[in-house]
């Protein structure tokens, strides 16, 4: 199976000259995934992220998150790792613990990982 971010595999359903001012997307555009691709379930994303716990301490550091996001095909993986830590690190210790993992997955799944 191949895992990657949906933002790299979407196609617009129409084209128009009117654009949304926030991201220059056509306003009538309905983004759809390519045929044969499915959203990655949260439990599978969680399992994939846990594989990047290099030092096996049960926590994900910013460096480990950056590598995970880069390996999953996300652009700006360093920035995304910082944002994910800011969002999911409830106790502020600089790592994502097992207790914080569900919040990380919930946050990261908004980026649209798919199986194709």
N, C-alpha and C positions, 0 to 999 in steps of 0.2 A: 504494500500500500504506500501511496505517496501522500504526505501531509504538506500542505502549504496554506498560505493566507489567501482568503477569498479576494482580497483587494488586488491580487495579481491575476485573478482568473474570472473576472466578471466582464460582461459585455453589455453595452447599452442596448435597450430595446427600441430606441428611436433616436433620431438626431434632429436638432432644432437650433436656431440661432439665438433663442432666448436662454439665458443661463442664470443659474442660482448665484448670487453674489458671494456667497460664503466659500464656495469651492469650484466655481466655474463649471459645474455640471449642467447639462441641459435640464431645464425645469420639468419637462414631461418624461424625463428618462426614468424608467423602472429598471433598476439593475437586477439582473438575474444571473445565477450561476450557470456555468457551462453544463451541457448535458453530461451525465455520468459522474457528477460530483455531489457530495452530501456533507452537511455540517458535521464537524467533529464533536461527538458527545463530550460533555464536561468531564465525565470519569476517565475518558481516554486522554483528554488534554492534561488532566491532573497526573495521570500515569506517565505521560511523556515528559512533563516538567520535572517530575521527581527523578527521572533518569539522569538529569543534569546536576544532581547533588554529588559533585565530584568527590568531596571529602567525606561523604557518608555520615554527616552529622545530623541528618534529618531536617536540615534547614537549607533554604536557597538564598545565597548571597546575591548581591547585585551583579557580580561577575558571572556567577552561574546562570542567573536569569538572562543576562545579555547573551551568553553563548546559546542558551536554549532558544531564545527568540530568533537569533541569527540562523540557527540550524533549521528552524521551522519556516524560514523564508521571509521573515519580517524585515523591512527596511527600518533604519534608525533604531536598531536593537538596543544601543546604549541608552538612548533617550527613553525608549519604552520601558526598559528595566528600571530606570530611576522613577518614572511615573507609576509603574506597578508597585514598587516598594512604597512610594508615598501613599498610594491608595490602600494597599492591603496590609501594611505593617502596622497593626493596631497598637502594639506596645512600644514602637519606636526603637527597637534594638538593631535595626539595619539589616535584618534577615527575615525571610518568610518561614515561619514555623509550621508544623502540621496543623495547628489550630487556625492559622491564617491562610492556609492553602485554598480553602473553598472560596474565600473572598478574592484571592489572586485569580483563580480560575474564572470566577464570575466576571471579573474585570477584563481579563485577557480574551475571553470568549467573544467579547464585543468586536474584536478585530476580525472575526469571521474565518477561523481556521476550517478547512474542508478536507475531505478525503476524496481523492480522484483516482 
